[in-house]
């Protein structure tokens, strides 16, 4: 008797083990090898959808959203070991039906020659593989907002935003927020994340810092990020110049003749080092547009930036207006508790302005054809 036997493709590996399904090629570091640097990437493959939509992923809750548990990243092309990375995370635009989205990964070393990471998959895993909360960022991160996901804080402190008079819009990497007008703001966390008053610091009250954001502005002035009170740090575009201010008091420094052009996305950053011995007791500041340093100098540390100062009143950190109404889209805001180096910022800016897309291989599982015997 002739029997027709149909062998179906397996939907799960025979044993719990990672299999390589694709790769991501990252451009080289700018200037010198960078350690523990965060890089953005995009991905799209039906195998990374959940099992109920024909994919192979078991989902797990992460930052209030479901993301694939069994996806990992490694410098090992065979996926026998998960190496060379410190952690990874998924942005709020992950689609469990398409297996697509954006992510960030913290790599241990990125040389000037670049880096290839292998995408590894183990469909049997139901626990998150990317490490602890915020492990996709450098250890000095205090807050990270992708702004595609209701102002969720992807950093370690949970400073979720409270949006007012802003709307979702197309971002540079995933989605962003559109800020327009004097009421437009996104407040972070009240007295937990800002000062609790009487000289007590909140978790965002760091005065050696790096502020970073991707912005697309339609006007030559507008607030990006600030402490929400006079005398506190203010990061903004002012008459076309990128500016770090002591809010309502005066400039710390500006980008001078180098301006932020309107109508296109720019990566902007500001650093301040309060521990620097610049000019005796002063701090040092620097400003960056698209990874290029556009201003730097010495500045006496403002009195209100001292966390024990009696004038350090209740306040809330925010994106958007404190005294200059914005008209801009904002994406990928991050605050670090240290001044990042110029090479680090240049490398990160280049990555975000040209996010690499993963390239996927054919299915790692054989598809048996029907045969007759």
C-alpha positions, -999 to +999 in steps of 0.1 A: +000+000+000+012+034-008+010+058+020+012+095+018+032+109+048+034+147+053+062+160+075+055+195+088+081+221+096+089+223+133+079+254+151+102+248+181+138+237+183+144+201+194+162+213+225+166+246+243+194+262+223+200+295+205+200+294+167+213+323+145+187+339+123+202+372+113+228+399+119+231+436+125+261+455+111+270+486+132+292+514+118+326+520+135+332+542+164+342+578+157+377+586+167+385+557+190+372+525+204+341+530+226+334+508+256+299+501+269+282+522+243+244+521+235+235+515+199+201+516+182+189+491+156+157+480+138+144+445+130+115+428+112+110+391+108+078+369+112+097+345+135+099+373+161+061+376+162+043+357+190+031+322+186-006+332+183+003+352+152+023+325+135+056+335+150+079+317+173+082+340+203+069+337+238+062+372+251+071+388+284+061+421+300+088+447+299+083+484+307+046+479+305+046+462+271+049+427+257+082+419+240+099+387+227+116+367+254+136+344+232+156+369+211+192+375+220+222+394+206+258+381+205+292+386+190+293+349+186+281+341+150+271+305+161+250+317+191+267+290+212+275+318+237+258+351+242+288+373+244+301+408+238+270+427+250+258+439+283+221+440+277+194+449+252+159+463+252+129+469+229+114+502+221+076+508+225+069+502+188+075+464+189+048+446+169+039+411+182+019+405+150+048+414+126+078+407+147+091+441+140+103+471+159+134+490+172+158+482+200+189+494+218+219+473+228+248+481+250+279+466+235+311+460+254+334+473+227+329+491+194+361+496+174+366+521+146+362+491+122+326+485+133+308+455+148+285+427+137+260+413+161+242+380+155+205+378+162+200+346+182+166+329+188+154+303+212+117+299+209+114+279+241+124+307+264+098+325+284+120+347+306+136+380+294+171+375+282+184+411+279+194+417+316+180+440+343+161+471+337+181+497+317+209+473+310+209+484+274+223+517+285+255+528+302+256+525+340+254+562+346+220+566+328+193+581+351+165+584+325+157+574+289+125+582+270+120+568+235+087+588+233+069+562+212+052+548+243+033+573+265+065+587+279+077+555+295+110+558+313+133+530+300+159+540+326+164+525+361+143+551+381+108+548+365+103+586+359+074+582+336+061+613+319+028+631+322+021+647+288+002+680+285-008+696+252+014+674+231+007+647+206+023+615+191+042+620+159+067+604+136+101+602+154+136+597+141+139+561+154+104+549+163+078+574+174+081+608+190+061+636+206+052+669+189+055+699+212+038+732+202+030+762+223+035+775+258+014+747+274+034+719+257+053+698+283+059+663+295+066+663+332+087+636+349+077+623+383+073+652+407+092+650+440+105+615+433+124+624+402+128+661+409+137+678+441+116+670+472+124+705+485+145+716+515+177+707+497+168+670+491+177+658+456+155+638+433+170+611+410+171+635+380+189+662+400+223+655+386+246+684+380+274+667+363+254+654+334+248+647+297+215+657+281+207+641+247+178+643+224+168+640+187+148+671+176+131+684+145+122+720+151+101+743+129+112+775+146+145+789+158+136+788+195+121+763+219+128+745+252+139+708+250+145+698+286+147+717+319+143+717+356+110+735+355+121+764+378+142+795+376+179+789+382+178+753+372+194+737+341+176+745+308+185+728+274+170+746+244+173+762+210+175+799+213+175+822+182+189+792+163+217+785+187+218+754+208+220+766+244+226+753+279+212+778+304+207+786+340+169+791+335+158+827+335+192+838+348+216+835+318+235+813+295+260+786+306+271+783+269+258+784+234+267+770+200+275+805+187+276+808+150+267+771+145+229+769+145+203+742+145+186+742+111+148+738+110+128+711+092+153+682+097+162+658+125+193+666+146+210+648+174+217+674+201+236+671+234+249+691+263+274+681+290+284+698+322+312+686+345+308+702+380+338+683+392+362+698+367+390+720+379+386+743+349+397+778+359+400+769+395+366+762+409+345+764+377+328+736+358+332+727+322+304+726+296+302+714+260+274+714+233+271+691+203+250+691+171+249+658+152+279+646+171+301+676+164+312+697+193+299+733+186+309+750+218+328+744+250+342+764+279+345+771+317+316+783+338+312+789+375+288+763+389+254+781+395+244+783+431+211+767+425+227+737+409+240+726+444+216+699+456+218+712+492+210+747+483+181+761+504+165+776+472+163+741+457+125+741+458+099+716+448+100+713+410+094+688+382+118+680+354+102+682+320+104+681+283+090+713+267+082+748+278+096+765+308+101+800+293+104+794+255+075+778+238+087+749+216+075+739+181+094+707+176+092+670+175+114+653+201+126+617+202+151+596+222+157+619+252+183+606+276+199+620+308+232+606+321+247+614+355+282+620+340+295+640+311+300+616+282+331+620+260+331+638+226+339+605+208+311+586+226+285+613+216+298+614+180+295+577+177+260+575+193+248+604+171+260+587+139+242+555+149+209+573+157+209+594+126+214+562+105+199+533+124+211+500+110+184+474+100+189+437+108+194+413+079+177+380+083+187+346+070+163+318+059+145+299+085+167+280+109+143+250+108+141+225+079+109+224+059+104+187+050+087+180+017+059+154+014+071+122-002+057+088-012+070+054-005 
